Amino acid sequence: MIPVDPERLTARLAATEPVDFAGFRQTGIELMLLGRYDEALDRLDRALELVDTEQRRISVWINLGDVYRYRGDAGTAETLYRRAVEHARLAAPDVLSSAVQHLGRALAEQDQLTEAHALLREALELRTAEGDPELIESTRVALETLPALPIPLPPKVAALLGGTPTWSDEHEGMSGGVAFVNETYWVKRGSKAVAEHERLNWLRGRGIQLPEVVEFDGDVLVLADAGVTSLAARDDAGSGATSVGTIMGELLRRLHSIPVAECPFDGRLDVVLAQARRQVIEGLVDRDDFDDENQGCTPEDVLARLLAERPDHEELVVAHGDFTPPNVLEGAILLDVGALGVADRYRDLALAVRDLRDDFGDTEVAAFFTAYGLDEPDHRRLAYYRLLDELF
């Protein structure tokens, strides 16, 4: 990241009130340089709403990618950089070299060296043609240091995994930003790993079975493999001693019984709808993955419905945030708690019911509600929180 004088930059930001595209973009970049990433995203999202040319739009996508990259969310950064490259190739050649350079460096940091090398070579050719000595030199340095670019593991994690760890992305679910290492550990990295570690520490000892944290260093979380599959892997929901619906209902009842006043994490609608709006503005919603009834809708349509149909109250509990069969292991071990926080119980109920019905049928939905202890669920709230999930 570019060196800055934090005191002077902080003072300048305090005295600045942006009113136009340039102001919002500049203050967004400056907040990023100070490590104030959430504020930076707010300003850059506002700049994105004010863009009037494709070149400016692509430039903000690159800036947003930088924020996510610096805060450790490599996947979102790559998505934004790739979109910037794709659009620059079609409509904004003046910013293509910048887009290609940023994507190349990001991939190099993730050890995707073959594609990174090709992109940085392309950036060098583009910048040589443009003739800017500073930009040419920055790309040349990136190419020359390419083998050293992958971000090293923190010392404690590196010592645990050994000198030549074996990494695999081919595992059940293949999601959640997790890698299976040495056929022994699950490793996550970045801001989401930090959030999950905080919640695992808080949740432990509160009657919920959780994966063992083997190591946490920097922004890298290492979990022990529990040696069992998730509930989603069952061929038959009732094939075990206890059915999938019953296990999930009993587990969720225990989680939701934890006193809300003890939970420091906020997942209420004010927070989640703001996150949803960011997803829409930044183009991070996969509309192809919408449920059948929402096919043909845009993310903007879904957000507008969520705002118009927002429930007038929330039944607050300590909610998981993504309570589905893939996130519960046999033995009722709860996974992926990075979104855990105080929220409406229906945020969890809606996703559990959706997946249980789709994958195992209405019998397991009934078993789930019986085990959870809810005789008459509110179907409007189930529909609302299922709709909310479309934006994540």
FENLIN-V840240 format. One record per residue. N is the residue number from 0. PHI is phi in radians with two decimals (NA if undefined). OMEGA is omega in radians with two decimals (none if undefined). BURIAL is b if it has 16 or more other C-alpha atoms within 10 Angstrom, else e. Layout:
{{N | PHI | OMEGA | BURIAL} {N | PHI | OMEGA | BURIAL}}
//
This chain:
{{0 | NA | -3.11 | e} {1 | -1.15 | 3.09 | e} {2 | -1.10 | -3.14 | e} {3 | -2.41 | 2.98 | e} {4 | -1.66 | -3.00 | e} {5 | -1.01 | -3.09 | e} {6 | -1.13 | -3.12 | e} {7 | -1.15 | -3.11 | e} {8 | -1.19 | 3.10 | b} {9 | -1.09 | 3.12 | e} {10 | -1.11 | 3.14 | e} {11 | -1.13 | 3.12 | e} {12 | -1.12 | -3.14 | b} {13 | -1.11 | -3.10 | e} {14 | -1.66 | -3.06 | e} {15 | -1.97 | 3.06 | e} {16 | -2.16 | -3.06 | e} {17 | -1.13 | -3.14 | b} {18 | -2.28 | -3.08 | e} {19 | -2.41 | -3.10 | e} {20 | -0.93 | -3.07 | b} {21 | -1.05 | -3.12 | e} {22 | -1.16 | 3.13 | b} {23 | -1.15 | -3.14 | b} {24 | -1.16 | -3.11 | b} {25 | -1.10 | -3.14 | b} {26 | -1.21 | 3.05 | b} {27 | -1.08 | 3.12 | b} {28 | -1.13 | -3.12 | b} {29 | -1.17 | 3.08 | b} {30 | -1.11 | 3.07 | b} {31 | -1.07 | -3.12 | b} {32 | -1.11 | 3.10 | b} {33 | -1.51 | -3.12 | b} {34 | 1.39 | 3.13 | b} {35 | -1.65 | -2.88 | e} {36 | -1.21 | 3.14 | b} {37 | -1.09 | 3.09 | e} {38 | -1.13 | 3.11 | e} {39 | -1.06 | 3.12 | b} {40 | -1.10 | 3.11 | b} {41 | -1.02 | -3.11 | b} {42 | -1.18 | -3.13 | b} {43 | -1.22 | 3.04 | b} {44 | -1.08 | 3.11 | b} {45 | -1.13 | 3.08 | b} {46 | -1.07 | -3.14 | b} {47 | -1.11 | 3.10 | b} {48 | -1.23 | -3.06 | e} {49 | -1.82 | -3.07 | b} {50 | -1.11 | 3.13 | b} {51 | -2.20 | 3.06 | e} {52 | -2.44 | 3.12 | e} {53 | -1.14 | 3.13 | e} {54 | -1.08 | 3.11 | b} {55 | -1.15 | 3.12 | b} {56 | -1.04 | -3.13 | b} {57 | -1.13 | 3.12 | b} {58 | -1.07 | 3.12 | b} {59 | -1.22 | 3.06 | b} {60 | -1.00 | 3.11 | b} {61 | -1.11 | 3.11 | b} {62 | -1.06 | 3.10 | b} {63 | -1.08 | 3.08 | b} {64 | -1.01 | 3.11 | b} {65 | -1.08 | -3.13 | b} {66 | -1.05 | -3.14 | b} {67 | -1.11 | -3.13 | b} {68 | -1.13 | -3.11 | b} {69 | -1.20 | 3.13 | b} {70 | -1.52 | 3.01 | b} {71 | 1.72 | 3.13 | b} {72 | -1.71 | -3.04 | b} {73 | -1.14 | -3.11 | b} {74 | -1.12 | 3.12 | e} {75 | -1.17 | 3.10 | b} {76 | -1.03 | 3.14 | b} {77 | -1.08 | 3.11 | b} {78 | -1.01 | -3.11 | e} {79 | -1.21 | 3.11 | b} {80 | -1.11 | -3.13 | b} {81 | -1.12 | 3.09 | b} {82 | -1.11 | 3.12 | b} {83 | -1.07 | 3.12 | b} {84 | -1.12 | -3.12 | b} {85 | -1.02 | -3.11 | b} {86 | -1.27 | 3.13 | b} {87 | -1.14 | 3.11 | b} {88 | -1.06 | -3.07 | b} {89 | -1.51 | -2.90 | e} {90 | -2.41 | -3.05 | e} {91 | -2.56 | -3.10 | b} {92 | -1.04 | -3.12 | e} {93 | -1.14 | -3.14 | e} {94 | -1.94 | -3.10 | b} {95 | -1.11 | -3.09 | b} {96 | -1.09 | 3.12 | b} {97 | -1.16 | -3.14 | b} {98 | -1.10 | -3.13 | b} {99 | -1.13 | 3.13 | b} {100 | -1.06 | -3.11 | b} {101 | -1.12 | 3.12 | b} {102 | -1.13 | 3.14 | b} {103 | -1.05 | 3.14 | b} {104 | -1.15 | -3.13 | b} {105 | -1.09 | 3.13 | b} {106 | -1.20 | 3.10 | b} {107 | -1.08 | 3.12 | b} {108 | -1.13 | 3.12 | b} {109 | -1.65 | 3.07 | b} {110 | 1.23 | 3.04 | b} {111 | -1.63 | -2.85 | e} {112 | -1.29 | -3.10 | b} {113 | -1.13 | 3.13 | e} {114 | -1.18 | 3.13 | e} {115 | -1.06 | 3.14 | b} {116 | -1.09 | -3.14 | b} {117 | -1.09 | -3.13 | e} {118 | -1.19 | 3.14 | b} {119 | -1.20 | 3.04 | b} {120 | -1.11 | 3.10 | b} {121 | -1.10 | 3.12 | b} {122 | -1.06 | 3.14 | b} {123 | -1.11 | 3.11 | b} {124 | -1.11 | 3.13 | e} {125 | -1.12 | -3.09 | b} {126 | -1.29 | 3.04 | b} {127 | -1.11 | 3.10 | b} {128 | -1.17 | 3.13 | e} {129 | -1.29 | 3.00 | e} {130 | 1.48 | 3.12 | e} {131 | -1.56 | -3.04 | e} {132 | -1.02 | -3.12 | e} {133 | -1.11 | -3.13 | e} {134 | -1.17 | 3.10 | b} {135 | -1.02 | -3.09 | b} {136 | -1.16 | -3.13 | e} {137 | -1.10 | 3.13 | e} {138 | -1.28 | 3.11 | b} {139 | -1.07 | 3.12 | b} {140 | -1.11 | 3.13 | e} {141 | -1.06 | 3.13 | b} {142 | -1.17 | -3.09 | b} {143 | -1.18 | -3.11 | e} {144 | -1.74 | -3.03 | e} {145 | -0.90 | -3.12 | b} {146 | -1.09 | -3.11 | e} {147 | -1.66 | -3.03 | e} {148 | -1.29 | -3.11 | b} {149 | -0.89 | -3.09 | b} {150 | -1.19 | -3.12 | e} {151 | -1.23 | 3.04 | e} {152 | -1.26 | 3.05 | e} {153 | -1.01 | -3.00 | e} {154 | -0.96 | -3.09 | e} {155 | -1.16 | 3.14 | e} {156 | -1.23 | 3.13 | b} {157 | -1.06 | 3.14 | e} {158 | -1.16 | 3.14 | e} {159 | -1.16 | -3.03 | e} {160 | -1.41 | 3.13 | b} {161 | 1.54 | -3.02 | e} {162 | -1.26 | -3.10 | e} {163 | -2.29 | -3.13 | e} {164 | -1.19 | 3.07 | e} {165 | -1.76 | -3.08 | e} {166 | -1.89 | 3.11 | e} {167 | -2.43 | 3.02 | e} {168 | -1.71 | -3.10 | e} {169 | -1.65 | -3.11 | e} {170 | -2.64 | -3.11 | e} {171 | -0.96 | 3.13 | e} {172 | 1.53 | -3.14 | e} {173 | 0.84 | 3.14 | e} {174 | -2.62 | 3.09 | e} {175 | 1.49 | 3.10 | e} {176 | 1.11 | -3.07 | b} {177 | -2.14 | 3.08 | b} {178 | -2.07 | 3.10 | b} {179 | -1.67 | -2.99 | b} {180 | -2.10 | 3.11 | b} {181 | 0.96 | -3.11 | e} {182 | 0.91 | -3.05 | e} {183 | -2.39 | -3.00 | e} {184 | -2.16 | 2.96 | b} {185 | -1.91 | -3.02 | b} {186 | -2.10 | 3.08 | b} {187 | -2.18 | -3.09 | b} {188 | -2.49 | 3.03 | b} {189 | 1.89 | -3.06 | b} {190 | -1.08 | 3.13 | b} {191 | -1.22 | 3.07 | b} {192 | -1.17 | 3.10 | b} {193 | -1.09 | 3.13 | b} {194 | -1.07 | -3.14 | b} {195 | -1.16 | 3.13 | b} {196 | -1.09 | 3.11 | b} {197 | -1.03 | -3.10 | e} {198 | -1.30 | 3.06 | b} {199 | -1.08 | 3.13 | b} {200 | -1.09 | -3.11 | e} {201 | -1.24 | -3.01 | e} {202 | -1.36 | -3.06 | b} {203 | -1.10 | -3.13 | e} {204 | 1.54 | -3.14 | e} {205 | -1.92 | 3.02 | e} {206 | 1.48 | 3.14 | e} {207 | -2.05 | 3.08 | e} {208 | -1.34 | -3.04 | b} {209 | -2.33 | 3.04 | b} {210 | -1.17 | 3.14 | b} {211 | -1.34 | 3.02 | e} {212 | -1.47 | -3.13 | b} {213 | -1.49 | -3.12 | e} {214 | -2.76 | 2.98 | b} {215 | -2.50 | -3.11 | b} {216 | -2.57 | -3.09 | e} {217 | 1.13 | 3.08 | e} {218 | -2.10 | -3.10 | b} {219 | -1.99 | -3.14 | b} {220 | -1.93 | 3.11 | b} {221 | -2.04 | 3.13 | b} {222 | -1.96 | 3.08 | b} {223 | -1.33 | 3.03 | b} {224 | -1.27 | -3.09 | b} {225 | -1.36 | 3.09 | b} {226 | 1.36 | 3.10 | e} {227 | -2.35 | 3.14 | e} {228 | -1.58 | 3.08 | e} {229 | -1.42 | 3.09 | b} {230 | -1.09 | -3.13 | b} {231 | -1.14 | -3.08 | b} {232 | -1.44 | 3.14 | e} {233 | -1.19 | 3.06 | b} {234 | -1.31 | -3.11 | e} {235 | -2.32 | -3.04 | e} {236 | -0.99 | -3.10 | b} {237 | -1.74 | -3.03 | e} {238 | -1.26 | 3.10 | e} {239 | -1.57 | 3.12 | e} {240 | -1.12 | 3.11 | e} {241 | -2.21 | -3.07 | e} {242 | -1.22 | 3.12 | b} {243 | -1.00 | -3.11 | b} {244 | -1.07 | -3.14 | b} {245 | -1.16 | 3.12 | b} {246 | -1.03 | -3.09 | b} {247 | -1.19 | 3.14 | b} {248 | -1.13 | 3.14 | b} {249 | -1.14 | 3.14 | b} {250 | -1.13 | -3.11 | b} {251 | -1.17 | 3.08 | b} {252 | -1.05 | 3.12 | b} {253 | -1.14 | -3.14 | e} {254 | -1.09 | -3.08 | b} {255 | -1.26 | 3.12 | b} {256 | -1.51 | 3.10 | e} {257 | -1.14 | -3.11 | b} {258 | -1.02 | -3.13 | e} {259 | -1.05 | -3.08 | b} {260 | -1.09 | -3.13 | e} {261 | -1.46 | -2.98 | e} {262 | -1.57 | -3.13 | b} {263 | -1.55 | -3.03 | e} {264 | -1.84 | -3.01 | b} {265 | -1.90 | 3.08 | b} {266 | -2.17 | -3.10 | b} {267 | -1.24 | -3.00 | b} {268 | -1.05 | 3.10 | b} {269 | -0.97 | -3.12 | e} {270 | -1.28 | -3.01 | e} {271 | -1.26 | 3.09 | e} {272 | -1.17 | 3.05 | b} {273 | -1.14 | 3.07 | e} {274 | -1.13 | 3.12 | e} {275 | -1.09 | 3.11 | b} {276 | -1.04 | 3.11 | b} {277 | -1.08 | 3.11 | b} {278 | -0.98 | -3.11 | b} {279 | -1.22 | -3.10 | b} {280 | -1.03 | -3.06 | b} {281 | -1.50 | 3.08 | b} {282 | 1.21 | -3.07 | e} {283 | -1.73 | -3.12 | b} {284 | -1.60 | 3.11 | b} {285 | -1.60 | -3.09 | e} {286 | -1.21 | 3.09 | b} {287 | -1.20 | -3.12 | e} {288 | -1.69 | 3.12 | e} {289 | -1.10 | 3.04 | b} {290 | -1.08 | -3.04 | e} {291 | -0.94 | -3.07 | e} {292 | -1.22 | -3.14 | e} {293 | -1.91 | 3.07 | b} {294 | -1.06 | -3.08 | e} {295 | 1.70 | 3.06 | e} {296 | -1.44 | 2.99 | e} {297 | -1.64 | 3.03 | b} {298 | -0.98 | 3.11 | b} {299 | -1.11 | 3.08 | e} {300 | -1.07 | -3.11 | e} {301 | -1.12 | 3.14 | b} {302 | -1.08 | 3.13 | b} {303 | -1.08 | 3.10 | e} {304 | -1.12 | 3.14 | e} {305 | -1.09 | 3.13 | b} {306 | -1.24 | -3.10 | e} {307 | -1.27 | -3.04 | e} {308 | -1.80 | -3.08 | e} {309 | -0.98 | 3.11 | e} {310 | -1.05 | -3.09 | e} {311 | -1.44 | 3.04 | e} {312 | -2.70 | 3.14 | e} {313 | -2.16 | 3.07 | e} {314 | -1.54 | -2.91 | e} {315 | -1.33 | 3.05 | b} {316 | -2.52 | 2.93 | b} {317 | -1.44 | -3.03 | b} {318 | -1.78 | 3.13 | b} {319 | -1.29 | 3.12 | b} {320 | 1.76 | 3.08 | b} {321 | -2.67 | -2.98 | b} {322 | -1.48 | -3.09 | b} {323 | -2.38 | -3.14 | b} {324 | -0.94 | 3.10 | b} {325 | -1.11 | -3.10 | b} {326 | -1.73 | 3.03 | b} {327 | -2.25 | 3.10 | b} {328 | -1.51 | 2.97 | b} {329 | -0.92 | -3.03 | b} {330 | 1.60 | 3.10 | e} {331 | 1.06 | 3.06 | b} {332 | -1.58 | -3.05 | b} {333 | -1.60 | -3.12 | b} {334 | -1.94 | 2.93 | b} {335 | 0.87 | -3.09 | b} {336 | -1.65 | -3.07 | b} {337 | -1.12 | 3.12 | b} {338 | -1.80 | -3.11 | b} {339 | -1.08 | 3.10 | b} {340 | 3.09 | 3.11 | b} {341 | -1.18 | -3.09 | b} {342 | -2.79 | 3.06 | b} {343 | -1.13 | 3.12 | b} {344 | -0.96 | -3.08 | b} {345 | -1.25 | 3.03 | b} {346 | -1.07 | 3.09 | b} {347 | -1.40 | -3.10 | b} {348 | -1.04 | -3.06 | b} {349 | -1.09 | -3.09 | b} {350 | -1.28 | 3.10 | b} {351 | -1.08 | -3.13 | b} {352 | -1.13 | 3.14 | b} {353 | -0.99 | -3.06 | b} {354 | -1.28 | 3.11 | b} {355 | -1.10 | -3.14 | b} {356 | -1.16 | -3.10 | b} {357 | -1.15 | -3.00 | e} {358 | -1.71 | -3.01 | b} {359 | -2.28 | 3.05 | b} {360 | 1.76 | -3.04 | e} {361 | -1.14 | 3.13 | e} {362 | -1.06 | -3.14 | e} {363 | -1.29 | 3.03 | b} {364 | -1.10 | 3.11 | b} {365 | -1.10 | 3.12 | b} {366 | -1.12 | 3.13 | b} {367 | -1.10 | -3.11 | b} {368 | -1.16 | 3.09 | b} {369 | -1.11 | -3.13 | e} {370 | -1.18 | 3.13 | b} {371 | -1.29 | 3.13 | b} {372 | 1.65 | 3.14 | e} {373 | -2.19 | -3.07 | e} {374 | -1.42 | -3.05 | e} {375 | -2.26 | 3.13 | e} {376 | -1.14 | 3.11 | e} {377 | -1.50 | -3.04 | e} {378 | -1.21 | 3.08 | e} {379 | -1.17 | 3.13 | e} {380 | -1.25 | 3.04 | b} {381 | -1.03 | -3.13 | b} {382 | -1.16 | -3.11 | e} {383 | -1.12 | -3.08 | b} {384 | -1.32 | 2.98 | b} {385 | -1.20 | 3.08 | b} {386 | -1.13 | 3.12 | b} {387 | -0.99 | -3.10 | b} {388 | -1.17 | 3.11 | b} {389 | -1.05 | -3.06 | b} {390 | -1.60 | -3.12 | b} {391 | -2.20 | none | e}}
//
